[in-house]
Amino acid sequence: MKLSELIEGRIKLNVPATNWEEAVRAAGALLESKGDISPAYTEAMVKVVRELGPYAVIAPGVALPHARPEDGVRRSCLGLVRLAAPVEFGNKANDPVDLVFPLGGTRDEGHLEVLAALAGFLSTPGNLEAIRKARTEEEVLSVFRQGERKEVPGDANRDVVRDGIRKQFDAEDDHRGYLAGPRH
């Protein structure tokens, strides 16, 4: 599935939040409103950040909160909440955050491919700037559509970026399984 198909209808712009917890809750509420996750999953995302710190901040200004599939993912999903004003997550290298991409993956779907595709998309020059400048949800969706490639698995750039992001998650994954799935 293409990122644009996964994120369509799951984009909110200029969302108010005064701290990381409100930002994660707003991102969870977006996916809840589509029936993708349960309220328990939103609470689990908050709990993970509270317990593990700013693990979700994967790049300057970008957070990717997630929890375990069994915490309430109904179907694989991805959303985007662009905050009205950036908030601190506690990641000195990458704070403040203004783009929050909540991710929900199921064990039987290719959420690692979604993560790889998103990593490739985010690492493409101009995409983050275009998302930050977009005036409407449709403009953001257009950025995703324009940035897509047909083939996700095996793309060398995405593999490199995915591996870089995975290193940030390895300690959490190995001990707690927050991104369940086979290792490649």
TABELCOR-V516823 format. One record per residue. N is the residue number from 1. RES is the residue in three letters. OMEGA is omega in whole degrees, -180 to 180 (NA if undefined). D_FIRST is the distance of its C-alpha to the first C-alpha in whole Angstrom. Layout:
# TABELCOR-V516823
[[N | RES | OMEGA | D_FIRST] [N | RES | OMEGA | D_FIRST]]
This chain:
# TABELCOR-V516823
[[1 | MET | 179 | 0] [2 | LYS | 178 | 4] [3 | LEU | -178 | 7] [4 | SER | 178 | 8] [5 | GLU | -178 | 7] [6 | LEU | -174 | 7] [7 | ILE | -178 | 10] [8 | GLU | -178 | 12] [9 | GLY | -177 | 15] [10 | ARG | -179 | 15] [11 | ILE | 174 | 17] [12 | LYS | -178 | 21] [13 | LEU | 176 | 23] [14 | ASN | -180 | 27] [15 | VAL | 179 | 27] [16 | PRO | 174 | 30] [17 | ALA | 180 | 31] [18 | THR | 180 | 34] [19 | ASN | -177 | 32] [20 | TRP | -177 | 29] [21 | GLU | 177 | 30] [22 | GLU | 179 | 29] [23 | ALA | 179 | 26] [24 | VAL | 178 | 24] [25 | ARG | 178 | 26] [26 | ALA | 179 | 25] [27 | ALA | 177 | 21] [28 | GLY | 180 | 21] [29 | ALA | 178 | 23] [30 | LEU | 180 | 20] [31 | LEU | 175 | 17] [32 | GLU | -176 | 20] [33 | SER | 178 | 21] [34 | LYS | -179 | 17] [35 | GLY | -177 | 18] [36 | ASP | -178 | 15] [37 | ILE | 175 | 18] [38 | SER | 174 | 22] [39 | PRO | 179 | 25] [40 | ALA | 179 | 26] [41 | TYR | 177 | 22] [42 | THR | 179 | 23] [43 | GLU | 179 | 27] [44 | ALA | 177 | 26] [45 | MET | 179 | 24] [46 | VAL | -179 | 27] [47 | LYS | -180 | 29] [48 | VAL | 179 | 27] [49 | VAL | 180 | 28] [50 | ARG | -176 | 31] [51 | GLU | -172 | 32] [52 | LEU | -179 | 30] [53 | GLY | -172 | 31] [54 | PRO | 179 | 28] [55 | TYR | -173 | 26] [56 | ALA | -179 | 23] [57 | VAL | -170 | 24] [58 | ILE | -179 | 23] [59 | ALA | 179 | 24] [60 | PRO | 177 | 26] [61 | GLY | -173 | 26] [62 | VAL | 175 | 22] [63 | ALA | -180 | 22] [64 | LEU | -179 | 19] [65 | PRO | 178 | 20] [66 | HIS | 176 | 19] [67 | ALA | -179 | 21] [68 | ARG | 179 | 21] [69 | PRO | -177 | 19] [70 | GLU | 177 | 22] [71 | ASP | 175 | 23] [72 | GLY | 176 | 21] [73 | VAL | 178 | 17] [74 | ARG | 176 | 16] [75 | ARG | 179 | 13] [76 | SER | -174 | 10] [77 | CYS | 177 | 11] [78 | LEU | 177 | 11] [79 | GLY | 175 | 14] [80 | LEU | 172 | 17] [81 | VAL | 174 | 21] [82 | ARG | -174 | 23] [83 | LEU | 177 | 26] [84 | ALA | 177 | 29] [85 | ALA | -179 | 31] [86 | PRO | 178 | 30] [87 | VAL | 178 | 31] [88 | GLU | 173 | 32] [89 | PHE | -177 | 30] [90 | GLY | 178 | 33] [91 | ASN | -174 | 31] [92 | LYS | -177 | 34] [93 | ALA | -170 | 32] [94 | ASN | 175 | 29] [95 | ASP | -5 | 30] [96 | PRO | -177 | 31] [97 | VAL | 175 | 27] [98 | ASP | 179 | 26] [99 | LEU | -179 | 22] [100 | VAL | -180 | 21] [101 | PHE | 178 | 17] [102 | PRO | -178 | 17] [103 | LEU | 173 | 14] [104 | GLY | 180 | 14] [105 | GLY | 175 | 13] [106 | THR | -179 | 14] [107 | ARG | -174 | 16] [108 | ASP | 179 | 14] [109 | GLU | -173 | 10] [110 | GLY | -178 | 9] [111 | HIS | 175 | 10] [112 | LEU | 175 | 12] [113 | GLU | 176 | 9] [114 | VAL | 178 | 8] [115 | LEU | 179 | 12] [116 | ALA | 179 | 12] [117 | ALA | 179 | 10] [118 | LEU | 178 | 12] [119 | ALA | 178 | 15] [120 | GLY | 179 | 15] [121 | PHE | -178 | 14] [122 | LEU | -179 | 17] [123 | SER | 178 | 19] [124 | THR | -179 | 19] [125 | PRO | 176 | 22] [126 | GLY | -176 | 23] [127 | ASN | -180 | 19] [128 | LEU | 179 | 21] [129 | GLU | 180 | 24] [130 | ALA | 177 | 22] [131 | ILE | -178 | 21] [132 | ARG | -179 | 24] [133 | LYS | -176 | 26] [134 | ALA | -179 | 23] [135 | ARG | -178 | 26] [136 | THR | 176 | 23] [137 | GLU | 180 | 20] [138 | GLU | 177 | 19] [139 | GLU | 177 | 20] [140 | VAL | 179 | 18] [141 | LEU | 178 | 15] [142 | SER | 177 | 16] [143 | VAL | 178 | 16] [144 | PHE | -179 | 13] [145 | ARG | -179 | 12] [146 | GLN | -176 | 15] [147 | GLY | -176 | 14] [148 | GLU | 170 | 11] [149 | ARG | -177 | 11] [150 | LYS | -175 | 9] [151 | GLU | 179 | 10] [152 | VAL | -178 | 9] [153 | PRO | 175 | 11] [154 | GLY | 178 | 15] [155 | ASP | -172 | 15] [156 | ALA | -179 | 19] [157 | ASN | -180 | 19] [158 | ARG | 178 | 16] [159 | ASP | 180 | 17] [160 | VAL | -179 | 21] [161 | VAL | 179 | 19] [162 | ARG | 180 | 17] [163 | ASP | 177 | 21] [164 | GLY | 178 | 23] [165 | ILE | -178 | 21] [166 | ARG | 179 | 21] [167 | LYS | 179 | 25] [168 | GLN | -176 | 25] [169 | PHE | -171 | 23] [170 | ASP | -178 | 25] [171 | ALA | 179 | 28] [172 | GLU | -178 | 27] [173 | ASP | -177 | 24] [174 | ASP | -175 | 27] [175 | HIS | -173 | 29] [176 | ARG | 176 | 27] [177 | GLY | -176 | 24] [178 | TYR | 171 | 22] [179 | LEU | -177 | 19] [180 | ALA | 177 | 19] [181 | GLY | -177 | 18] [182 | PRO | 175 | 19] [183 | ARG | 178 | 20] [184 | HIS | NA | 20]]
